[in-house]
Amino acid sequence: MRVLRPEELGERERERWRELRAAADAPRSPFMEPEFAVAVGRVRPPARVAVLYEGAEPAGFLPYERGPLGQGRAIGLGVSDCQGAVLGPGTAPETGGLLRACSVSSFAFDNLEAGQDLFVPHAAEEHATYVIDVEKGYETYESVLRTQSPKFLKTTLAKERRLDRRAGPVRFVFDERDPAALRALMEWKSAQYRRTGRQDRFAREWIARLVGRLAETRAPQCTGTLSVLYAGGRPVAAHFGLRSASVLACWFPAYDPEFAKYSPGLVLHLRMAEAAAAEGIGLLDLGRGPAEYKDALKTGELAVYEGAVTRPGVGAALHWLSREPVRRAHGFVRARPRLASLASRTLKGAARLRRP
C-alpha cells in the first residue's frame, strides 16, 4: 500500500479508480470519483489517498483526511454526501491494519454509501438519503408526482406561471457558467444559514474554495453544475452540485427570499429533474436529512451510514470523546419530532437575536 496526496495520483491510478467505480453496483456518485478527492486535496492539506496494490496493479483506494492527533475521517467530511473505499472484487483489507498503514487511529464517516462491507459493520446509525428517479424520463416522474403529491405539483406549476406573469419570463439554465450567479447563490445560502441559526458553511474558507474549484471541474464522472432559474432576466433560485453520467448530487440549493411566495426553489428542482433526464441522468440525490420539499419531490430512499471504525488505543478514546456525545445528542433530538421542532425554532430565534 502507498499513501499519496490526491494530486499525486498518476493517470494509471486515476483510471483504475474510475474502472472500479464503473464496475460497482452502487449509483455512481460524483463524490466517489478521483476528481472530487483531488479538489478536496487542493484546499485541505491533510487529505490523503491510500492506494492498495495486488502486485503492480492498483486494487483499491481509500480517500481520507488525517487530523493533527491522528484521527482519520472520510475525505470532505461535513460536505461530502457519499463516502467510503473504492475496492476491486475480492479486495478486503483488515480494517485495523488499513488504519495503521494510513497512520490514523480511526476513520469517521457520516454519509457512508450502502454496500461498503468494510465499514458498514462499524456504523452507529443508518440514515435515509432521498432520491428522485428519472431513469424512465421526466414525463414518467411527473406522472408519479401527480399520483403521490398531486396538490404539490399543481401548486408548484401554478406558482411558476404566476412568477412568469409578474416578474418576467421564466428561464432555466441547467449548466450556467456565469460566476455572478454562483456568487449570488453563495450569498443566498449564507443568509439562509444565518437566518435559521445554523453554521454558515461558506464562512469556512476551505468550503468556499472547494466549491470554486469544483465549479471549474469538467470530468465525465464529476462535473460541477450550477443550475439557475431566472425571472425577467434576474436569478431567483440556484443550485450548485456535482454530476456524473448517471447521478446528479444535489448539494447547495438556495433562492432569493424576495420571491419566496413563488416557491422558486421547488420550481428549480422540477426543472433540474427535467434537464437531468434529458441529459440521460437517471438519479437525483437530494441528500440525507428530512425536509418537506424532499418528501414532496422524492420517489424513494437509499441508506447511508454514520459512525467510525477505530483501532484500540488512545486515539480511539479521543475519537469517542470528540464525536460520540454530540452524535448521540443529535440522534436523540432527531428521534423526537416535537423536540426537533423546538430545537429548530430555538435556532431561528437565536439567529434573530444575533442580527444587528
PyMOL commands that set and color helices and strands:
alter all, ss='L'
color gray80, all
select helices_A, chain A and resi 6-8+11-23+30-32+34-43+95-101+120-122+138-148+150-167+179-195+201-203+205-215+257-262+264-278+292-297+314-334+337-354
alter helices_A, ss='H'
color red, helices_A
select strands_A, chain A and resi 2-4+47-54+57-66+71-74+86-87+106-113+123-133+170-173+218-219+222-231+234-243+247-255+283-288+300-310
alter strands_A, ss='S'
color yellow, strands_A
deselect
rebuild
show_as cartoon
